[in-house]
Amino acid sequence: MYTLDDTIVAISTPLGTSGIGIVRLSGAEALAIARRLFVPTGRAGRRELAPNRLYHGHIVAPGSGQVVDEVLLSYMRAPHSYTRQDVVEINAHGGPVPLRAILALCLAEGARPAREGEFTLRAFLNGRLDLAQAEAVLDVIRAQTEASLRVAVEQLGGRLSAQVRGMRGELLNILAHLQAAADFPEDEIPALELGPALRQAEARLDELLGEAERGIIYRQGLRVAILGRPNVGKSSLLNALLRTERAIVTPIPGTTRDTLEETLNLQGIPVVVVDTAGIAESDDLVERLGIERSRAAAQRADLVLVVVDGSQPPAPEDAQVAALADGRPAIVVVNKGDLPQVDGYADLLPTAPHVRLSALTGEGLPALEECILELILSGRATASGAPMVSNPRHRDLLRRARDHVAQALAALDEGWPHDLLAIDVTEAVEALGEITGETASEELLETIFGQFCIGK
């Protein structure tokens, strides 16, 4: 289904108004198409365009001679380009009209519209990137914090791929020994301590899996829902966490009638905080709709902050709010610590951490942030080195490989024949190959690269 023989083109920058927009071509005809459209400044004709230089000139429609835009053009000769094909990038003015006009001229000259992620797909198919590195390209683009960017850049540099290839090579060595011993039982096969070799592979897989959840949190972030009955200070807590006046705060109960989402950077972790409408019985249709959205937000959240008013005795609605946590990680936030406090909240979600604070003054806010980090990271320090595994697909494949290695070890201990052990080792090798792309199916490639934008 995939072909590398034609030339593709796409606008590689977001459509809209900006200073610069880029039209990118990749393929054998990229340079020829550029020559037919580009007139360099100060040259009598369209002379040879040397690679790795930036040329000033104009894009001119071949039929009419009409100048479409003043541009800068660069040419990268294969294999020294992103796709390892000839690549031309036209830096035009960033409005949608000139960019679409240049795109249309490239298509008229024989280029084909690029599919989602097809430039990076060609980089993968031509061996410039393996599959894990190609996925990291998208992670770099989508990174929301410096920490998540650091994780993505290290994966783009091949840190995880090197580990996976090393383990896969060791398992292939074990597999070759098992297959030789099964196929040639009469011959003398060089000795290999299968038990230690398999146990070492299992230990290395466990080591990578140990930090996978932390890496995925850095990559994907978390959703935190702020729940509580009306007028307990939910919106004030959102503003305090964001360090800005984002939500409207009044003494009138029911000010928030819909969910409000904002993203904050919590020690490198992108956290989407959702402020919700107060949970209470109401005859108002709009309020009831807001409350239903609050319940839905609680269902989607990774962590729930149950906010109560520490200056007032518990109300029946507080227990109703706590019930919405529904087994999810939760923190009881006893707010309004700047006012005289009352007791009575110890039995509200007794297994969850309780944090006292004042959203008005900010006292106790750092303790809440530390509690959130402790809960979502399960005690794993945030200051340690960037985790190598940050993709749920990679985690699942590593887990599958580890399970097959464990099954092979169990079979070895029970004295099973080598050809049966080889089945599990083969499955482990296949799983690791799916991470870097050696055993990736066309369907898997479609799924991965379909997440990219057209111009990447």
Summary of the structure (lengths in Angstrom):
residues: 456
radius of gyration: 29.0
end to end distance: 19.0
largest distance: 87.4
contacts: 1487
relative contact order: 0.13
helix: 43%
strand: 17%
